[in-house]
Amino acid sequence: MEKRPVSSINQDLDVGLLLMMVRKSFWIIVLLLTLSALSVYVFLRYSDPLYDAQTIIQLTEDSSERPNFFKGETLYDVDLAREIELLRSPVFLDRVLDSLDLRITYYRKGALRSTDYYNQAPYHVQVVFIDPILYGNPFTISSSQERMSLTYMVNEEEVVLPISRSGAVEGPQFKFNILLPKDNVFEQTNDPYLFIVNDPNNLRAKFLTNLRVELHSESAKTIKISTRDVNAARAADLVNGIATAYESFYLENKQESANKMLRYIDETLGLLRDRLAESDSSLTIFKKRNNLLEDNNSPFDQNYFALLQSLKEKQLSDQVNLRVTRNTFRILSDGNPTNQEIISYTAQIEGAPTIGSLAEEIRTKEIEKEEALFTYKKSSAEIERLNYTIKIYREQLMEAIASFIRTLEFKISDSQQRIAALETQLYQEQGIADYVELSRLQRTFEVNEKYYNQLIEQKAEYSLAREGYSPPYRVLSFSPVPQSPVSPNQPLVIGGGIGAWFIISAMIIILRYLFFNQILGTEDIRKHSQAPGLGGVQQVKGDFPISQLVVDKRPKSAVAEAFRNIRSNLDFLDPSPSSKLVAVTSTISGEGKTFVAINLAGILNLAGKRVVVIDGDMRKPKIHLGFNSPNEKGLSTLLIGRNTLDECIRHSELPGLDYITAGPIPPNPSELILSKKMDEFFDELLRRYDMVIMDNPPIGIVTDGIPTLRRADFPIYVFRAGYSRKFFINNLNHLIAESNIKGLSYIVNGLKPGGRGNKSYGYGYGYGYGYGYGYGYGYTNEEETNDYTQYSEASKNQVTQNDKDFETELMVGAPSKASDQHPPHGSAFDSFDDEPFIKKWLKKIFKR
């Protein structure tokens, strides 16, 4: 069955790998938990607490207490929406702020932050005058050697002024009177006191932002007033101050409206008093002069007389209404009346519904304007639109009043003409003129007397309302000083810190799981490749030399047992007794191919075979390091004919185990390996030895080892658990499918004891070590260790002055193609360094 290629992201759910990521991320999780706990502590410790204070008021309405003069019921109407807007209004809040004396904010300076000392400061500041440029500027009061001083900053310069014994202090831009306590508390503490003079506009905006006035219950007509502040006492004082100031503010406005109505009544009473006295005098004189009695029966037709009296009453009513309308027009034209005044005055006009509807429209738009001021600035287009609309309605109202005045004048004139015509008709009859005139004078006196008495009654009613009216609300609950802050919410902050820690930790674990692409064992390779596995070399603790022969020193160790298992598997692959060529390679440096090659040679030798190990990596040789021998001659000098085979073969401490070093580093290793002398070299070695083991360069970096792998009887690909990347398996599959390398098998090096995926292919023993690999001629690996550096430098220095002619020989035949050393970009041989930038970046973040 064809295996699927390796993906760059783990697509399968692997509980074991997920748990391993949790273990690998343990210290990151602990660090995140520590940072989260520290952040929560710092936030709770140094954040300014917010205290919430609230009070509830209930609006009441008793219709029996409202005066009904000239339909003026709206003077004392209770409207929830209107009262809420009043409590929210900047004008009303300014009144409350002035009563609480919040223009000065007092602080006590601490080590890290200043403490708000509202109503706790041992001194009081009276501002005589101050330049607005110093609004919000901190002034510090300090004491030293019985000398008080005031310090502040202006234009980034510190200014220090003395405070007189009386507490007066004056600068170029301000003058304060500081009322100091008798005992100098400033000398008893090292923490200085400071205060700030607030900008009235900013102060209002600050409290308006936190002030909430909302309908609490519509059926009960209750309003909730609440605010939040860093000082608990100030929050309570503010909402209680609003509830208290509402009474005086309400009464003052109502009393002012009542006073205006009383002034109007007094003016009207004066006119009616004169008219009443005049009509009474005229009636008395007429009776005496004509010797007429009130109960005399009139000789004329009573129908004509009743019609005449009705016309005169209508004329008198229109005249009174005309005087009221003209007076209203004059008052509204002279000043800038409030909505309440417009409604009150226009309500006195009878028979003009248009005027009443226009007054109500003005009131509605004024409420909209007050609401909009919480969202828009006074200069905004919305406020300008509302102002223009109100202006239009006021103009229409004044035009309607003027038109109604003309209508009343016309009605009065028409009534006068009809009365004159009717009187002329009655006067033509004999003896009726005196009775008609008597009736007219009596009716005029009665009408004036009636309206005069009504005004007297209404004046008494408004006077009582002005003096004895109580505000239509009551405070259901005053706010106490809050004892615990509502912000920061300690349980919520702690829960948020834990939640953030959990989410970030989970994201790190998930990302590490998704992008974890290291091979952990043989199971990872079997999922994606059909290549046979020769075994695994398990990592064990202990100090072993780098890439050196260890199976002879510890023949009963786990390392030796692991390589015996690999040796047995090689016999299963090809049991013929002929000489065999073994080619060992890997993807990149650091995977342990040199260590595998040397110790595989050692274990085969211990089985009685004659073995030779060849260092075919002429860019970065290491076989000589493993056997602790010089590298002045070897494969490179052999291939150019500088030395013979016998001169290059070196003998190890084990009889029958020989090795050939790489020799001095040539500039053209690819051409040397691909030359015909390499084949002749292998043929000669296979005649002399039972097993020839070739340590090739990393196949994922350069392609020098492919010809050797094709020829080898046992081509072996080495992976290192916890180091090799999973996509290296694609290189293994590519060598089998594309490069036509038959019988390619693999060995997993560095398996951890009891680790994941280590239950296949034999015993699973192994060897752990530190290993490094890097080439000076075109490829390096920054992840590897540098323990071998001293040996590499020593081998380079072995090329002496006497070998200059040898170097000249090595220069013959430079590489003809770049592809001889490096595989084409995008092929299965792409190195780890060719990964996308973002992937390499993520790997650096989640690197073990």
Secondary structure, DSSP 4 states (H G I P E B T S, - for coil): -PPPPPPSS--S--HHHHHHHHHHTHHHHHHHHHHHHHHHHHHHHHSPPBEEEEEEEEE---GGGS--GGG-GGGG---HHHHHHHHH-HHHHHHHHHHHT-SEEEEEE-SSSEEE-TTT-SSEEEEEEE-GGGTT-EEEEEEETTEEEEEEEETTEEEEEE--TT-EEEETTEEEEEE--SS-GGGG-SSPEEEEEPPHHHHHHHHHHH-EEEEEETTTTEEEEEEEESSHHHHHHHHHHHHHHHHHHHHHHHHHHHHHHHHHHHHHHHHHHHHHHHHHHHHHHHHHHHT--TTPPPSS-HHHHHHHHHHHHHHHHHHHHHHHHHHHHHHHHHS---HHHHHHHHTT-TT-HHHHHHHHHHHHHHHHHHHHTTTS-TTSHHHHHHHHHHHHHHHHHHHHHHHHHHHHHHHHHHHHHHHHHHHHHHHTSTT-HHHHHHHHHHHHHHHHHHHHHHHHHHHHHHHHHHHHPPPSEEEEEPPPPPSS-SBS-HHHHHHHHHHHHHHHHHHHHHHHHHH--B--SHHHHHTT--PPEEEEEE---S---TT---TTT-TTSHHHHHHHHHHHHHHHH----S-EEEEEEESSTTS-HHHHHHHHHHHHHHTT--EEEEE---SS--HHHHHT---SSSHHHHHTTSS-HHHH-EE-SSTTEEEE---SPPS-HHHHHTSHHHHHHHHHHHHH-SEEEEEPPPTTT--TTHHHHHH-SEEEEEEETTTSBTTHHHHHHHHHHTS--TT-EEEEEEEPTT-TT--SSTT------------SSS---TTS--TTHHHHHHHHTT--GGGHHHHHHHTSS--S-GGGTSPPTTSTT--GGGS-HHHHHHHHHT--
